[in-house]
């Protein structure tokens, strides 16, 4: 495990502290800090995975792939963006 040099302090109600201590002991952790750290890291990982992952059912996935492989014509917003990019590029050369 990498060295730890950052400290995080928590203020808990007596009820929350007791709950966390019981869970920590029940799960076999040597300290409340180890339990709290692991629980926080696991929760953070799940939150980020959920925020950064798109899950599709099989039908939606195949429709997405088909659209990627056979895109329709560009709409007006995309055409304007391409024109702006070409103009910017021409200025810089």
Backbone bond lengths (Angstrom), bond angles and torsions (degrees), N, CA, C in turn:
res aa  C-N    CA-C-N  psi(-1)  N-CA   C-N-CA  omega(-1)  CA-C   N-CA-C  phi
1 X - - - 1.454 - - 1.527 108.57 -
2 X 1.350 118.15 136.65 1.458 120.19 -179.31 1.529 111.47 -64.70
3 X 1.325 116.74 154.95 1.467 118.70 179.00 1.524 110.79 -63.69
4 X 1.303 114.19 149.97 1.473 119.59 179.91 1.514 108.42 -111.45
5 X 1.322 115.49 127.47 1.454 118.76 -179.96 1.526 112.79 -132.00
6 X 1.326 116.91 7.65 1.454 121.27 177.76 1.518 108.84 -115.93
7 X 1.301 115.65 134.27 1.463 120.50 -177.92 1.519 110.12 -107.65
8 X 1.323 116.20 142.28 1.458 123.13 175.78 1.517 107.30 -125.63
9 X 1.305 116.30 127.25 1.454 121.04 -178.65 1.525 109.12 -110.05
10 X 1.320 116.37 137.92 1.463 121.44 179.42 1.518 110.15 -123.12
11 X 1.319 116.08 142.36 1.459 121.05 171.94 1.519 106.53 -106.35
12 X 1.334 115.41 121.44 1.455 121.53 -175.81 1.516 110.75 -117.49
13 X 1.316 114.79 148.98 1.461 118.39 169.18 1.527 106.58 -72.69
14 X 1.321 117.39 156.91 1.471 119.77 177.97 1.537 112.09 -56.46
15 X 1.319 116.29 -35.99 1.458 120.18 -179.56 1.532 110.95 -66.47
16 X 1.344 116.64 -44.31 1.465 119.80 179.54 1.526 111.43 -67.27
17 X 1.326 116.53 -38.60 1.460 119.01 178.11 1.531 110.01 -61.77
18 X 1.314 117.11 -45.61 1.461 120.96 -179.90 1.523 110.69 -62.33
19 X 1.316 117.08 -43.17 1.457 121.37 178.51 1.529 110.87 -59.82
20 X 1.326 116.36 -47.91 1.464 120.40 -179.94 1.528 111.62 -65.27
21 X 1.305 118.02 -40.50 1.475 120.43 178.29 1.528 111.12 -63.30
22 X 1.319 116.61 -42.89 1.467 119.81 178.91 1.526 110.86 -62.83
23 X 1.326 116.03 -44.52 1.468 119.59 179.72 1.520 110.71 -65.73
24 X 1.318 117.06 -41.31 1.457 121.97 178.84 1.520 111.21 -59.62
25 X 1.311 116.11 -47.06 1.465 121.27 179.08 1.524 110.63 -65.19
26 X 1.315 115.84 -44.05 1.464 121.10 -179.13 1.529 111.42 -61.22
27 X 1.332 116.64 -36.03 1.473 121.31 -179.21 1.519 112.56 -84.61
28 X 1.331 117.10 -4.35 1.458 120.15 175.65 1.514 115.43 85.11
29 X 1.315 117.91 19.81 1.463 120.30 177.75 1.518 109.93 -77.30
30 X 1.315 115.03 148.12 1.466 120.25 -179.87 1.525 112.03 -76.97
31 X 1.342 116.14 -24.54 1.464 118.50 -179.46 1.523 110.19 -147.92
32 X 1.302 114.65 158.65 1.458 120.88 175.39 1.518 110.01 -63.60
33 X 1.333 117.32 -36.72 1.465 120.86 179.30 1.523 111.70 -60.82
34 X 1.340 116.56 -44.54 1.469 120.60 179.31 1.527 110.15 -61.63
35 X 1.321 116.43 -43.23 1.458 121.02 179.23 1.526 110.77 -63.09
36 X 1.332 116.42 -48.74 1.466 120.42 -178.12 1.527 111.00 -62.57
37 X 1.331 116.84 -40.40 1.458 120.53 178.93 1.521 110.88 -62.91
38 X 1.322 116.87 -48.84 1.463 119.16 -179.20 1.524 111.34 -63.24
39 X 1.321 116.86 -42.62 1.465 120.58 -179.89 1.528 110.72 -62.49
40 X 1.321 117.24 -42.23 1.461 120.85 -179.61 1.527 111.37 -67.17
41 X 1.322 116.99 -42.32 1.465 120.65 -179.99 1.528 110.39 -65.61
42 X 1.335 117.14 -42.87 1.465 120.27 178.16 1.528 111.04 -61.45
43 X 1.327 116.78 -43.88 1.464 121.19 179.99 1.522 110.50 -64.91
44 X 1.333 117.44 -43.16 1.463 121.12 178.94 1.525 110.67 -61.92
45 X 1.314 116.93 -41.36 1.467 120.89 179.07 1.522 111.12 -62.88
46 X 1.334 117.13 -43.17 1.470 120.43 178.83 1.524 111.14 -64.83
47 X 1.325 117.35 -41.26 1.464 120.72 179.84 1.524 110.31 -62.58
48 X 1.330 116.63 -46.90 1.465 119.96 -178.93 1.518 111.77 -67.08
49 X 1.321 117.16 -39.86 1.465 119.62 178.07 1.524 110.39 -61.17
50 X 1.313 116.35 -42.75 1.460 120.73 179.23 1.528 111.39 -65.06
51 X 1.325 116.80 -38.64 1.464 120.96 -178.36 1.524 112.28 -75.04
52 X 1.330 117.15 -25.93 1.464 121.04 -172.78 1.526 113.40 -107.88
53 X 1.328 117.96 2.62 1.454 121.45 -176.85 1.520 109.77 -119.93
54 X 1.317 114.76 137.72 1.460 120.62 174.42 1.521 106.84 -110.35
55 X 1.309 116.72 126.35 1.455 121.31 -179.99 1.523 108.93 -111.32
56 X 1.320 115.07 127.10 1.463 120.44 179.88 1.512 110.18 -120.64
57 X 1.326 115.91 146.54 1.458 118.04 170.68 1.527 107.57 -74.52
58 X 1.310 116.98 170.53 1.458 121.93 -173.95 1.532 112.28 -58.39
59 X 1.312 116.55 -43.68 1.471 120.46 -178.90 1.528 111.07 -63.57
60 X 1.321 117.41 -45.05 1.461 121.02 179.57 1.521 111.31 -66.20
61 X 1.336 117.02 -38.29 1.457 120.84 178.23 1.525 110.58 -61.37
62 X 1.329 116.59 -47.07 1.468 119.69 -178.88 1.527 111.13 -65.65
63 X 1.325 117.55 -36.38 1.470 120.51 176.63 1.522 110.26 -65.75
64 X 1.325 117.20 -40.23 1.465 121.29 178.12 1.525 110.77 -62.21
65 X 1.337 117.14 -47.57 1.471 121.56 179.52 1.521 110.16 -61.22
66 X 1.319 117.45 -43.50 1.466 120.60 179.20 1.528 110.97 -60.71
67 X 1.334 117.13 -41.87 1.465 120.52 178.19 1.523 111.46 -65.72
68 X 1.328 117.03 -35.87 1.464 120.11 178.05 1.520 111.27 -68.31
69 X 1.310 116.10 -37.86 1.459 120.15 -177.94 1.519 112.54 -78.81
70 X 1.308 118.31 -25.70 1.465 123.17 -178.85 1.533 109.47 -131.83
71 X 1.337 117.59 68.17 1.473 118.60 -177.62 1.525 111.03 -67.78
72 X 1.309 114.13 149.79 1.458 119.39 176.12 1.520 110.10 -77.30
73 X 1.318 116.26 179.90 1.468 119.45 179.35 1.532 110.52 -67.35
74 X 1.331 117.62 151.57 1.471 119.58 179.72 1.524 111.20 -65.04
75 X 1.336 115.30 142.42 1.458 119.48 176.29 1.533 109.13 -82.48
76 X 1.312 117.09 177.34 1.473 120.55 -174.86 1.529 111.97 -64.07
77 X 1.319 117.97 -36.24 1.469 120.25 179.78 1.523 110.64 -64.26
78 X 1.334 117.01 -41.94 1.459 120.03 179.07 1.523 110.44 -68.07
79 X 1.317 117.30 -41.17 1.470 120.81 178.07 1.523 110.91 -60.03
80 X 1.323 117.71 -42.80 1.472 121.43 178.26 1.519 111.30 -65.18
81 X 1.328 116.53 -40.49 1.464 120.28 178.92 1.531 110.74 -63.80
82 X 1.318 117.00 -40.42 1.471 120.81 177.50 1.525 109.85 -63.40
83 X 1.312 116.70 -42.91 1.470 120.32 179.71 1.528 111.11 -63.53
84 X 1.350 116.81 -42.13 1.467 120.03 177.85 1.521 110.96 -62.42
85 X 1.313 116.44 -42.82 1.468 121.07 -179.38 1.532 110.58 -63.41
86 X 1.313 116.41 -42.54 1.475 120.05 179.27 1.532 109.98 -64.22
87 X 1.326 116.87 -39.98 1.461 120.66 179.30 1.524 110.63 -65.59
88 X 1.335 117.26 -42.67 1.477 120.84 177.74 1.512 110.98 -62.96
89 X 1.308 115.78 -42.02 1.463 120.93 -179.58 1.532 110.35 -64.80
90 X 1.327 116.53 -40.00 1.475 120.47 -179.75 1.519 110.94 -65.37
91 X 1.338 117.32 -35.74 1.466 121.44 178.23 1.517 111.72 -65.95
92 X 1.332 116.30 -36.06 1.470 120.00 -174.64 1.528 113.53 -82.25
93 X 1.323 117.56 -8.03 1.487 119.13 179.48 1.495 112.54 -103.01
